[in-house]
Amino acid sequence: MAAIIIGSNNNTLWCNGQPGSLNTAIGCIPIFDQTQLLSFILKWVVGIAGGIAFLLIVYAGFMIMTAQGNPERLKAGQELLTSAISGLILLILSIFVLRFIGIDILGLNRFGFGP
């Protein structure tokens, strides 16, 4: 078991050889800046939520196509499709609303949030 020594000259641990961003398989994770770390985490959460919504839409379509005249299965597929699409719309709208309130109205970009 190897120990990672932060003070060493191991440049493969950091992105671009500079301390501040951890080099991982999913990208460079900023570990010392809280706003950048939160932004990185939120991007991944939104991406995973969008992927789950897509899979639910595909599954609902499969349920509707294979209902074979069964009204309960058809109704369940329609409800799942409606729920997945409305969840995806809410996810997208929440990003725009948070950006509008945080950046445009409150001006939080002066404090390091946003672009």
N, CA, C and O atoms as CSV, one atom per row, in Angstrom:
chain,resi,resn,atom,element,x,y,z
A,1,MET,N,N,0.843,-1.163,0.000
A,1,MET,CA,C,0.000,0.000,0.000
A,1,MET,C,C,0.892,1.231,0.000
A,1,MET,O,O,1.697,1.428,0.910
A,2,ALA,N,N,0.741,2.055,-1.028
A,2,ALA,CA,C,1.590,3.230,-1.177
A,2,ALA,C,C,0.903,4.450,-0.590
A,2,ALA,O,O,-0.306,4.625,-0.736
A,3,ALA,N,N,1.671,5.277,0.065
A,3,ALA,CA,C,1.145,6.514,0.640
A,3,ALA,C,C,1.400,7.660,-0.324
A,3,ALA,O,O,2.441,7.708,-0.980
A,4,ILE,N,N,0.462,8.570,-0.408
A,4,ILE,CA,C,0.624,9.739,-1.265
A,4,ILE,C,C,1.148,10.877,-0.404
A,4,ILE,O,O,0.517,11.281,0.573
A,5,ILE,N,N,2.288,11.376,-0.778
A,5,ILE,CA,C,2.903,12.479,-0.052
A,5,ILE,C,C,2.650,13.742,-0.851
A,5,ILE,O,O,3.120,13.868,-1.982
A,6,ILE,N,N,1.912,14.676,-0.274
A,6,ILE,CA,C,1.504,15.872,-1.008
A,6,ILE,C,C,2.690,16.791,-1.266
A,6,ILE,O,O,2.715,17.472,-2.292
A,7,GLY,N,N,3.640,16.832,-0.402
A,7,GLY,CA,C,4.767,17.732,-0.563
A,7,GLY,C,C,5.844,17.224,-1.509
A,7,GLY,O,O,6.859,17.897,-1.688
A,8,SER,N,N,5.660,16.076,-2.111
A,8,SER,CA,C,6.706,15.525,-2.971
A,8,SER,C,C,6.642,16.148,-4.360
A,8,SER,O,O,5.770,16.972,-4.638
A,9,ASN,N,N,7.549,15.762,-5.212
A,9,ASN,CA,C,7.601,16.257,-6.578
A,9,ASN,C,C,6.820,15.357,-7.531
A,9,ASN,O,O,7.147,15.288,-8.715
A,10,ASN,N,N,5.803,14.674,-7.040
A,10,ASN,CA,C,4.987,13.797,-7.869
A,10,ASN,C,C,4.002,14.651,-8.663
A,10,ASN,O,O,2.931,14.994,-8.162
A,11,ASN,N,N,4.362,14.992,-9.899
A,11,ASN,CA,C,3.537,15.877,-10.719
A,11,ASN,C,C,2.377,15.154,-11.386
A,11,ASN,O,O,1.501,15.815,-11.945
A,12,THR,N,N,2.333,13.827,-11.352
A,12,THR,CA,C,1.227,13.120,-11.975
A,12,THR,C,C,-0.033,13.190,-11.132
A,12,THR,O,O,-1.119,12.893,-11.630
A,13,LEU,N,N,0.080,13.574,-9.871
A,13,LEU,CA,C,-1.065,13.692,-8.988
A,13,LEU,C,C,-1.888,14.930,-9.308
A,13,LEU,O,O,-3.106,14.922,-9.130
A,14,TRP,N,N,-1.251,15.983,-9.773
A,14,TRP,CA,C,-1.926,17.254,-10.014
A,14,TRP,C,C,-2.144,17.478,-11.500
A,14,TRP,O,O,-1.389,16.966,-12.326
A,15,CYS,N,N,-3.172,18.241,-11.841
A,15,CYS,CA,C,-3.408,18.618,-13.233
A,15,CYS,C,C,-2.389,19.665,-13.650
A,15,CYS,O,O,-2.147,20.629,-12.923
A,16,ASN,N,N,-1.807,19.481,-14.792
A,16,ASN,CA,C,-0.790,20.384,-15.347
A,16,ASN,C,C,0.421,20.541,-14.438
A,16,ASN,O,O,1.160,21.517,-14.569
A,17,GLY,N,N,0.644,19.603,-13.517
A,17,GLY,CA,C,1.793,19.646,-12.637
A,17,GLY,C,C,1.714,20.697,-11.546
A,17,GLY,O,O,2.674,20.864,-10.794
A,18,GLN,N,N,0.608,21.408,-11.436
A,18,GLN,CA,C,0.448,22.481,-10.449
A,18,GLN,C,C,-0.538,22.023,-9.380
A,18,GLN,O,O,-1.619,21.545,-9.723
A,19,PRO,N,N,-0.206,22.151,-8.107
A,19,PRO,CA,C,-1.155,21.784,-7.049
A,19,PRO,C,C,-2.405,22.658,-7.098
A,19,PRO,O,O,-2.338,23.839,-7.437
A,20,GLY,N,N,-3.526,22.070,-6.761
A,20,GLY,CA,C,-4.793,22.803,-6.753
A,20,GLY,C,C,-5.914,22.011,-7.375
A,20,GLY,O,O,-7.059,22.113,-6.936
A,21,SER,N,N,-5.610,21.220,-8.390
A,21,SER,CA,C,-6.603,20.383,-9.047
A,21,SER,C,C,-6.073,18.963,-9.091
A,21,SER,O,O,-4.973,18.705,-9.579
A,22,LEU,N,N,-6.869,18.057,-8.576
A,22,LEU,CA,C,-6.483,16.651,-8.508
A,22,LEU,C,C,-6.761,15.981,-9.840
A,22,LEU,O,O,-7.865,16.102,-10.372
A,23,ASN,N,N,-5.785,15.279,-10.387
A,23,ASN,CA,C,-5.913,14.595,-11.669
A,23,ASN,C,C,-6.583,13.242,-11.448
A,23,ASN,O,O,-6.009,12.363,-10.805
A,24,THR,N,N,-7.806,13.069,-11.984
A,24,THR,CA,C,-8.539,11.816,-11.830
A,24,THR,C,C,-9.011,11.332,-13.197
A,24,THR,O,O,-8.801,11.996,-14.212
A,25,ALA,N,N,-9.647,10.171,-13.207
A,25,ALA,CA,C,-10.156,9.606,-14.456
A,25,ALA,C,C,-11.356,10.389,-14.981
A,25,ALA,O,O,-11.637,10.338,-16.179
A,26,ILE,N,N,-12.070,11.113,-14.119
A,26,ILE,CA,C,-13.229,11.874,-14.572
A,26,ILE,C,C,-12.892,13.337,-14.830
A,26,ILE,O,O,-13.788,14.126,-15.129
A,27,GLY,N,N,-11.665,13.703,-14.727
A,27,GLY,CA,C,-11.242,15.071,-14.991
A,27,GLY,C,C,-10.468,15.663,-13.828
A,27,GLY,O,O,-10.161,14.985,-12.848
A,28,CYS,N,N,-10.167,16.926,-13.960
A,28,CYS,CA,C,-9.437,17.641,-12.916
A,28,CYS,C,C,-10.422,18.148,-11.870
A,28,CYS,O,O,-11.297,18.958,-12.175
A,29,ILE,N,N,-10.277,17.672,-10.639
A,29,ILE,CA,C,-11.169,18.070,-9.557
A,29,ILE,C,C,-10.477,19.149,-8.737
A,29,ILE,O,O,-9.434,18.895,-8.134
A,30,PRO,N,N,-11.054,20.370,-8.707
A,30,PRO,CA,C,-10.452,21.437,-7.894
A,30,PRO,C,C,-10.730,21.175,-6.419
A,30,PRO,O,O,-11.884,21.195,-5.989
A,31,ILE,N,N,-9.679,20.930,-5.646
A,31,ILE,CA,C,-9.886,20.530,-4.257
A,31,ILE,C,C,-9.658,21.658,-3.265
A,31,ILE,O,O,-10.044,21.530,-2.103
A,32,PHE,N,N,-9.049,22.750,-3.680
A,32,PHE,CA,C,-8.764,23.826,-2.745
A,32,PHE,C,C,-9.728,25.003,-2.864
A,32,PHE,O,O,-9.816,25.812,-1.940
A,33,ASP,N,N,-10.448,25.119,-3.968
A,33,ASP,CA,C,-11.394,26.212,-4.181
A,33,ASP,C,C,-12.812,25.659,-4.049
A,33,ASP,O,O,-13.238,24.830,-4.853
A,34,GLN,N,N,-13.540,26.121,-3.029
A,34,GLN,CA,C,-14.858,25.559,-2.739
A,34,GLN,C,C,-15.876,25.851,-3.828
A,34,GLN,O,O,-16.707,24.992,-4.122
A,35,THR,N,N,-15.843,27.032,-4.438
A,35,THR,CA,C,-16.827,27.348,-5.472
A,35,THR,C,C,-16.600,26.509,-6.719
A,35,THR,O,O,-17.559,26.051,-7.341
A,36,GLN,N,N,-15.341,26.302,-7.092
A,36,GLN,CA,C,-15.061,25.462,-8.254
A,36,GLN,C,C,-15.391,24.005,-7.965
A,36,GLN,O,O,-15.870,23.298,-8.851
A,37,LEU,N,N,-15.147,23.543,-6.744
A,37,LEU,CA,C,-15.485,22.171,-6.375
A,37,LEU,C,C,-16.993,21.961,-6.409
A,37,LEU,O,O,-17.465,20.939,-6.908
A,38,LEU,N,N,-17.749,22.916,-5.883
A,38,LEU,CA,C,-19.206,22.823,-5.916
A,38,LEU,C,C,-19.722,22.848,-7.349
A,38,LEU,O,O,-20.646,22.109,-7.689
A,39,SER,N,N,-19.140,23.679,-8.179
A,39,SER,CA,C,-19.518,23.726,-9.591
A,39,SER,C,C,-19.234,22.398,-10.280
A,39,SER,O,O,-20.048,21.922,-11.070
A,40,PHE,N,N,-18.086,21.801,-9.984
A,40,PHE,CA,C,-17.730,20.504,-10.564
A,40,PHE,C,C,-18.724,19.433,-10.136
A,40,PHE,O,O,-19.171,18.631,-10.956
A,41,ILE,N,N,-19.074,19.420,-8.844
A,41,ILE,CA,C,-20.011,18.418,-8.332
A,41,ILE,C,C,-21.395,18.609,-8.941
A,41,ILE,O,O,-22.043,17.637,-9.328
A,42,LEU,N,N,-21.853,19.865,-9.030
A,42,LEU,CA,C,-23.174,20.125,-9.591
A,42,LEU,C,C,-23.261,19.744,-11.066
A,42,LEU,O,O,-24.300,19.261,-11.517
A,43,LYS,N,N,-22.188,19.953,-11.816
A,43,LYS,CA,C,-22.185,19.532,-13.224
A,43,LYS,C,C,-22.358,18.028,-13.335
A,43,LYS,O,O,-23.094,17.552,-14.198
A,44,TRP,N,N,-21.695,17.281,-12.481
A,44,TRP,CA,C,-21.823,15.829,-12.516
A,44,TRP,C,C,-23.207,15.378,-12.064
A,44,TRP,O,O,-23.769,14.444,-12.636
A,45,VAL,N,N,-23.759,16.027,-11.048
A,45,VAL,CA,C,-25.088,15.662,-10.554
A,45,VAL,C,C,-26.150,15.920,-11.626
A,45,VAL,O,O,-27.034,15.091,-11.840
A,46,VAL,N,N,-26.060,17.071,-12.297
A,46,VAL,CA,C,-27.021,17.389,-13.355
A,46,VAL,C,C,-26.872,16.406,-14.514
A,46,VAL,O,O,-27.872,15.978,-15.092
A,47,GLY,N,N,-25.664,16.052,-14.853
A,47,GLY,CA,C,-25.446,15.079,-15.925
A,47,GLY,C,C,-26.007,13.708,-15.585
A,47,GLY,O,O,-26.631,13.062,-16.427
A,48,ILE,N,N,-25.790,13.266,-14.360
A,48,ILE,CA,C,-26.317,11.963,-13.940
A,48,ILE,C,C,-27.843,11.996,-13.887
A,48,ILE,O,O,-28.497,11.035,-14.293
A,49,ALA,N,N,-28.417,13.101,-13.385
A,49,ALA,CA,C,-29.879,13.215,-13.330
A,49,ALA,C,C,-30.477,13.225,-14.733
A,49,ALA,O,O,-31.524,12.619,-14.961
A,50,GLY,N,N,-29.835,13.897,-15.661
A,50,GLY,CA,C,-30.300,13.888,-17.051
A,50,GLY,C,C,-30.219,12.500,-17.661
A,50,GLY,O,O,-31.111,12.096,-18.406
A,51,GLY,N,N,-29.153,11.765,-17.352
A,51,GLY,CA,C,-29.027,10.391,-17.845
A,51,GLY,C,C,-30.095,9.477,-17.279
A,51,GLY,O,O,-30.627,8.625,-17.991
A,52,ILE,N,N,-30.413,9.646,-16.006
A,52,ILE,CA,C,-31.474,8.842,-15.390
A,52,ILE,C,C,-32.821,9.175,-16.024
A,52,ILE,O,O,-33.620,8.276,-16.288
A,53,ALA,N,N,-33.079,10.464,-16.272
A,53,ALA,CA,C,-34.334,10.860,-16.915
A,53,ALA,C,C,-34.427,10.264,-18.313
A,53,ALA,O,O,-35.496,9.811,-18.722
A,54,PHE,N,N,-33.322,10.258,-19.050
A,54,PHE,CA,C,-33.323,9.648,-20.381
A,54,PHE,C,C,-33.640,8.157,-20.313
A,54,PHE,O,O,-34.428,7.648,-21.110
A,55,LEU,N,N,-33.024,7.459,-19.358
A,55,LEU,CA,C,-33.293,6.027,-19.219
A,55,LEU,C,C,-34.741,5.763,-18.828
A,55,LEU,O,O,-35.335,4.788,-19.289
A,56,LEU,N,N,-35.317,6.616,-17.987
A,56,LEU,CA,C,-36.725,6.464,-17.627
A,56,LEU,C,C,-37.640,6.708,-18.818
A,56,LEU,O,O,-38.666,6.042,-18.955
A,57,ILE,N,N,-37.282,7.651,-19.676
A,57,ILE,CA,C,-38.083,7.899,-20.884
A,57,ILE,C,C,-38.032,6.689,-21.810
A,57,ILE,O,O,-39.053,6.289,-22.370
A,58,VAL,N,N,-36.858,6.112,-21.969
A,58,VAL,CA,C,-36.723,4.916,-22.808
A,58,VAL,C,C,-37.518,3.755,-22.217
A,58,VAL,O,O,-38.200,3.037,-22.949
A,59,TYR,N,N,-37.437,3.565,-20.904
A,59,TYR,CA,C,-38.172,2.481,-20.250
A,59,TYR,C,C,-39.678,2.687,-20.359
A,59,TYR,O,O,-40.422,1.729,-20.565
A,60,ALA,N,N,-40.132,3.938,-20.220
A,60,ALA,CA,C,-41.566,4.224,-20.352
A,60,ALA,C,C,-42.037,3.936,-21.776
A,60,ALA,O,O,-43.123,3.390,-21.972
A,61,GLY,N,N,-41.240,4.294,-22.751
A,61,GLY,CA,C,-41.583,3.971,-24.138
A,61,GLY,C,C,-41.652,2.475,-24.360
A,61,GLY,O,O,-42.528,1.994,-25.080
A,62,PHE,N,N,-40.741,1.733,-23.754
A,62,PHE,CA,C,-40.763,0.270,-23.861
A,62,PHE,C,C,-42.019,-0.295,-23.204
A,62,PHE,O,O,-42.635,-1.225,-23.723
A,63,MET,N,N,-42.396,0.277,-22.054
A,63,MET,CA,C,-43.616,-0.188,-21.381
A,63,MET,C,C,-44.853,0.076,-22.232
A,63,MET,O,O,-45.745,-0.770,-22.303
A,64,ILE,N,N,-44.917,1.224,-22.869
A,64,ILE,CA,C,-46.072,1.562,-23.699
A,64,ILE,C,C,-46.125,0.662,-24.931
A,64,ILE,O,O,-47.196,0.193,-25.316
A,65,MET,N,N,-44.966,0.422,-25.548
A,65,MET,CA,C,-44.948,-0.407,-26.760
A,65,MET,C,C,-45.292,-1.863,-26.479
A,65,MET,O,O,-45.874,-2.537,-27.329
A,66,THR,N,N,-44.942,-2.351,-25.304
A,66,THR,CA,C,-45.179,-3.761,-24.995
A,66,THR,C,C,-46.417,-3.970,-24.122
A,66,THR,O,O,-46.565,-5.026,-23.506
A,67,ALA,N,N,-47.307,-2.976,-24.060
A,67,ALA,CA,C,-48.504,-3.097,-23.226
A,67,ALA,C,C,-49.459,-4.147,-23.768
A,67,ALA,O,O,-50.176,-4.772,-22.985
A,68,GLN,N,N,-49.497,-4.363,-25.062
A,68,GLN,CA,C,-50.347,-5.364,-25.727
A,68,GLN,C,C,-51.812,-5.225,-25.317
A,68,GLN,O,O,-52.490,-6.220,-25.063
A,69,GLY,N,N,-52.289,-3.993,-25.255
A,69,GLY,CA,C,-53.691,-3.760,-24.938
A,69,GLY,C,C,-54.026,-3.796,-23.460
A,69,GLY,O,O,-55.186,-3.607,-23.094
A,70,ASN,N,N,-53.051,-4.032,-22.605
A,70,ASN,CA,C,-53.289,-4.048,-21.163
A,70,ASN,C,C,-53.402,-2.596,-20.683
A,70,ASN,O,O,-52.404,-1.876,-20.694
A,71,PRO,N,N,-54.590,-2.150,-20.263
A,71,PRO,CA,C,-54.758,-0.732,-19.914
A,71,PRO,C,C,-53.956,-0.305,-18.688
A,71,PRO,O,O,-53.527,0.847,-18.610
A,72,GLU,N,N,-53.743,-1.209,-17.725
A,72,GLU,CA,C,-52.962,-0.842,-16.547
A,72,GLU,C,C,-51.503,-0.577,-16.908
A,72,GLU,O,O,-50.903,0.390,-16.438
A,73,ARG,N,N,-50.941,-1.441,-17.743
A,73,ARG,CA,C,-49.537,-1.272,-18.154
A,73,ARG,C,C,-49.386,-0.038,-19.050
A,73,ARG,O,O,-48.391,0.682,-18.959
A,74,LEU,N,N,-50.368,0.200,-19.906
A,74,LEU,CA,C,-50.328,1.382,-20.762
A,74,LEU,C,C,-50.403,2.654,-19.923
A,74,LEU,O,O,-49.668,3.609,-20.174
A,75,LYS,N,N,-51.283,2.671,-18.935
A,75,LYS,CA,C,-51.426,3.829,-18.054
A,75,LYS,C,C,-50.157,4.050,-17.225
A,75,LYS,O,O,-49.740,5.190,-17.024
A,76,ALA,N,N,-49.547,2.972,-16.747
A,76,ALA,CA,C,-48.302,3.090,-15.975
A,76,ALA,C,C,-47.175,3.646,-16.840
A,76,ALA,O,O,-46.388,4.470,-16.376
A,77,GLY,N,N,-47.092,3.201,-18.091
A,77,GLY,CA,C,-46.081,3.720,-19.007
A,77,GLY,C,C,-46.284,5.186,-19.315
A,77,GLY,O,O,-45.321,5.950,-19.390
A,78,GLN,N,N,-47.552,5.589,-19.495
A,78,GLN,CA,C,-47.843,6.984,-19.770
A,78,GLN,C,C,-47.513,7.868,-18.566
A,78,GLN,O,O,-46.977,8.964,-18.725
A,79,GLU,N,N,-47.832,7.394,-17.375
A,79,GLU,CA,C,-47.512,8.170,-16.166
A,79,GLU,C,C,-46.012,8.294,-15.959
A,79,GLU,O,O,-45.518,9.351,-15.567
A,80,LEU,N,N,-45.284,7.205,-16.223
A,80,LEU,CA,C,-43.826,7.254,-16.086
A,80,LEU,C,C,-43.216,8.200,-17.109
A,80,LEU,O,O,-42.288,8.944,-16.793
A,81,LEU,N,N,-43.731,8.174,-18.330
A,81,LEU,CA,C,-43.231,9.071,-19.370
A,81,LEU,C,C,-43.501,10.525,-19.010
A,81,LEU,O,O,-42.631,11.380,-19.177
A,82,THR,N,N,-44.692,10.806,-18.519
A,82,THR,CA,C,-45.030,12.167,-18.106
A,82,THR,C,C,-44.143,12.623,-16.946
A,82,THR,O,O,-43.662,13.756,-16.933
A,83,SER,N,N,-43.935,11.745,-15.986
A,83,SER,CA,C,-43.102,12.099,-14.829
A,83,SER,C,C,-41.652,12.331,-15.229
A,83,SER,O,O,-41.024,13.271,-14.743
A,84,ALA,N,N,-41.112,11.492,-16.106
A,84,ALA,CA,C,-39.717,11.633,-16.522
A,84,ALA,C,C,-39.504,12.909,-17.317
A,84,ALA,O,O,-38.505,13.602,-17.123
A,85,ILE,N,N,-40.430,13.227,-18.209
A,85,ILE,CA,C,-40.290,14.446,-19.010
A,85,ILE,C,C,-40.455,15.681,-18.131
A,85,ILE,O,O,-39.708,16.647,-18.284
A,86,SER,N,N,-41.420,15.664,-17.215
A,86,SER,CA,C,-41.582,16.827,-16.337
A,86,SER,C,C,-40.384,16.988,-15.401
A,86,SER,O,O,-39.995,18.117,-15.103
A,87,GLY,N,N,-39.797,15.901,-14.936
A,87,GLY,CA,C,-38.590,15.985,-14.118
A,87,GLY,C,C,-37.419,16.563,-14.888
A,87,GLY,O,O,-36.644,17.352,-14.346
A,88,LEU,N,N,-37.283,16.177,-16.152
A,88,LEU,CA,C,-36.212,16.715,-16.988
A,88,LEU,C,C,-36.415,18.205,-17.245
A,88,LEU,O,O,-35.457,18.978,-17.227
A,89,ILE,N,N,-37.662,18.605,-17.484
A,89,ILE,CA,C,-37.954,20.032,-17.687
A,89,ILE,C,C,-37.661,20.819,-16.414
A,89,ILE,O,O,-37.090,21.908,-16.483
A,90,LEU,N,N,-38.041,20.290,-15.257
A,90,LEU,CA,C,-37.748,20.973,-13.993
A,90,LEU,C,C,-36.248,21.082,-13.744
A,90,LEU,O,O,-35.776,22.094,-13.224
A,91,LEU,N,N,-35.506,20.058,-14.106
A,91,LEU,CA,C,-34.051,20.082,-13.950
A,91,LEU,C,C,-33.440,21.192,-14.804
A,91,LEU,O,O,-32.587,21.944,-14.334
A,92,ILE,N,N,-33.876,21.289,-16.052
A,92,ILE,CA,C,-33.343,22.307,-16.952
A,92,ILE,C,C,-33.755,23.702,-16.489
A,92,ILE,O,O,-32.939,24.623,-16.480
A,93,LEU,N,N,-35.025,23.857,-16.105
A,93,LEU,CA,C,-35.488,25.168,-15.651
A,93,LEU,C,C,-34.823,25.599,-14.347
A,93,LEU,O,O,-34.605,26.791,-14.132
A,94,SER,N,N,-34.501,24.653,-13.483
A,94,SER,CA,C,-33.849,25.017,-12.224
A,94,SER,C,C,-32.470,25.613,-12.469
A,94,SER,O,O,-32.049,26.518,-11.748
A,95,ILE,N,N,-31.769,25.119,-13.469
A,95,ILE,CA,C,-30.455,25.675,-13.796
A,95,ILE,C,C,-30.598,27.128,-14.244
A,95,ILE,O,O,-29.846,27.998,-13.804
A,96,PHE,N,N,-31.573,27.384,-15.125
A,96,PHE,CA,C,-31.764,28.749,-15.607
A,96,PHE,C,C,-32.248,29.683,-14.499
A,96,PHE,O,O,-31.803,30.829,-14.425
A,97,VAL,N,N,-33.147,29.214,-13.643
A,97,VAL,CA,C,-33.661,30.053,-12.560
A,97,VAL,C,C,-32.551,30.387,-11.566
A,97,VAL,O,O,-32.426,31.537,-11.146
A,98,LEU,N,N,-31.741,29.393,-11.186
A,98,LEU,CA,C,-30.643,29.652,-10.249
A,98,LEU,C,C,-29.616,30.603,-10.840
A,98,LEU,O,O,-29.096,31.474,-10.143
A,99,ARG,N,N,-29.325,30.439,-12.123
A,99,ARG,CA,C,-28.375,31.347,-12.760
A,99,ARG,C,C,-28.958,32.759,-12.838
A,99,ARG,O,O,-28.248,33.736,-12.597
A,100,PHE,N,N,-30.246,32.870,-13.172
A,100,PHE,CA,C,-30.883,34.184,-13.273
A,100,PHE,C,C,-30.898,34.889,-11.919
A,100,PHE,O,O,-30.550,36.066,-11.824
A,101,ILE,N,N,-31.301,34.167,-10.874
A,101,ILE,CA,C,-31.371,34.778,-9.553
A,101,ILE,C,C,-29.975,35.067,-9.009
A,101,ILE,O,O,-29.717,36.161,-8.508
A,102,GLY,N,N,-29.078,34.093,-9.105
A,102,GLY,CA,C,-27.759,34.245,-8.503
A,102,GLY,C,C,-26.854,35.221,-9.224
A,102,GLY,O,O,-26.191,36.037,-8.585
A,103,ILE,N,N,-26.816,35.149,-10.546
A,103,ILE,CA,C,-25.871,35.974,-11.309
A,103,ILE,C,C,-26.490,37.302,-11.701
A,103,ILE,O,O,-25.899,38.356,-11.466
A,104,ASP,N,N,-27.696,37.263,-12.307
A,104,ASP,CA,C,-28.282,38.493,-12.850
A,104,ASP,C,C,-28.876,39.393,-11.765
A,104,ASP,O,O,-28.670,40.606,-11.793
A,105,ILE,N,N,-29.602,38.823,-10.819
A,105,ILE,CA,C,-30.275,39.659,-9.819
A,105,ILE,C,C,-29.356,39.977,-8.638
A,105,ILE,O,O,-29.167,41.143,-8.292
A,106,LEU,N,N,-28.784,38.936,-8.018
A,106,LEU,CA,C,-27.977,39.160,-6.821
A,106,LEU,C,C,-26.531,39.544,-7.127
A,106,LEU,O,O,-25.843,40.079,-6.258
A,107,GLY,N,N,-26.062,39.282,-8.339
A,107,GLY,CA,C,-24.700,39.647,-8.710
A,107,GLY,C,C,-23.639,38.857,-7.975
A,107,GLY,O,O,-22.611,39.413,-7.585
A,108,LEU,N,N,-23.873,37.562,-7.778
A,108,LEU,CA,C,-22.912,36.737,-7.042
A,108,LEU,C,C,-21.633,36.451,-7.820
A,108,LEU,O,O,-20.684,35.898,-7.264
A,109,ASN,N,N,-21.593,36.822,-9.105
A,109,ASN,CA,C,-20.360,36.611,-9.872
A,109,ASN,C,C,-19.233,37.493,-9.359
A,109,ASN,O,O,-18.063,37.207,-9.615
A,110,ARG,N,N,-19.568,38.569,-8.633
A,110,ARG,CA,C,-18.507,39.406,-8.039
A,110,ARG,C,C,-17.784,38.691,-6.921
A,110,ARG,O,O,-16.661,39.055,-6.571
A,111,PHE,N,N,-18.423,37.666,-6.350
A,111,PHE,CA,C,-17.840,36.937,-5.228
A,111,PHE,C,C,-17.239,35.602,-5.636
A,111,PHE,O,O,-16.901,34.789,-4.776
A,112,GLY,N,N,-17.101,35.366,-6.921
A,112,GLY,CA,C,-16.457,34.155,-7.394
A,112,GLY,C,C,-17.417,33.102,-7.909
A,112,GLY,O,O,-16.978,32.024,-8.311
A,113,PHE,N,N,-18.712,33.376,-7.912
A,113,PHE,CA,C,-19.668,32.424,-8.458
A,113,PHE,C,C,-19.935,32.764,-9.907
A,113,PHE,O,O,-19.978,33.939,-10.272
A,114,GLY,N,N,-20.112,31.758,-10.732
A,114,GLY,CA,C,-20.469,31.992,-12.131
A,114,GLY,C,C,-19.280,32.375,-12.973
A,114,GLY,O,O,-18.131,32.258,-12.547
A,115,PRO,N,N,-19.574,32.844,-14.195
A,115,PRO,CA,C,-18.502,33.155,-15.148
A,115,PRO,C,C,-17.761,34.437,-14.817
A,115,PRO,O,O,-16.837,34.819,-15.534
